[in-house]
Amino acid sequence: MTETKPSFRRTLIGKVVSDKRSKTITVLIEGRVKHDLYNKIVGKSRKYHAHDEKCEYKLGDIVEIAESRPISKTKNWVATRLVEKALLV
């Protein structure tokens, strides 16, 4: 009997801000958190390098990335799916 195990890997959704490197995209994750001392809403952002094997995600796309084993010095994430295609200007 084969059962599928639930995946406990962290996933994030963000915007591709760079696709210039081979098989790598840079994804910007933005969030809003409440400041501990001043109780104001503050915007926080962080960039992650994600592995893109087929080079299918382009600048401006909104993608989902999942945590994985270390692929290189800075890449610990893998692009899993396209959430929204970038609008052509």
C-alpha positions in Angstrom: 0.0 0.0 0.0 1.5 3.3 -1.0 0.5 6.5 0.8 1.6 10.0 0.0 3.2 11.8 2.8 2.2 15.4 3.5 5.0 17.8 2.6 6.3 19.9 5.5 8.6 22.0 3.4 8.2 25.8 3.8 6.7 27.5 0.7 6.7 31.2 -0.1 5.0 33.3 -2.9 6.9 36.2 -4.4 7.8 38.2 -7.4 10.7 37.4 -9.7 13.0 40.4 -9.7 16.0 38.9 -11.6 16.4 36.0 -14.1 19.8 36.9 -15.5 21.7 33.9 -14.1 21.6 30.5 -15.6 19.0 28.2 -13.8 18.6 30.8 -11.0 15.9 33.3 -10.3 15.8 36.0 -7.5 12.5 36.2 -5.8 11.4 39.1 -3.7 9.1 38.2 -0.7 7.2 41.2 0.8 5.3 41.2 4.0 3.8 43.6 6.6 4.5 43.2 10.3 3.7 45.1 13.4 6.6 46.9 15.0 7.2 45.6 18.6 7.9 48.9 20.2 6.0 51.5 18.1 3.0 49.3 17.2 3.1 50.6 13.6 2.7 48.4 10.5 6.1 48.2 8.8 6.8 46.7 5.3 9.5 44.0 5.3 11.1 42.4 2.3 13.7 39.7 1.6 15.2 38.2 -1.5 15.7 34.5 -2.0 17.7 32.8 -4.8 15.7 29.9 -6.2 16.6 27.1 -8.6 14.8 27.2 -11.9 16.0 24.1 -13.9 14.2 24.9 -17.2 14.6 28.7 -17.1 10.8 29.0 -17.5 10.1 31.9 -15.1 10.7 35.4 -16.3 11.0 38.9 -14.8 7.8 40.1 -13.1 6.2 36.6 -12.7 4.7 35.7 -9.4 6.0 32.2 -8.4 5.9 29.8 -5.5 9.2 28.6 -4.1 9.8 25.7 -1.7 12.6 25.0 0.7 15.1 22.3 -0.4 18.5 21.0 0.2 21.5 23.4 -0.4 22.0 23.6 -4.2 24.8 26.1 -4.1 26.3 28.6 -1.7 23.2 30.9 -1.8 20.5 28.6 -3.2 18.3 26.7 -0.8 15.0 27.1 -2.6 13.4 25.6 -5.7 10.8 27.3 -7.8 7.8 25.0 -7.8 5.0 26.6 -9.7 3.8 29.7 -11.6 1.1 31.6 -9.7 0.7 34.5 -12.1 2.3 35.4 -15.4 3.8 38.9 -15.7 1.9 41.5 -17.7 3.5 42.5 -21.0 4.2 46.2 -21.2 
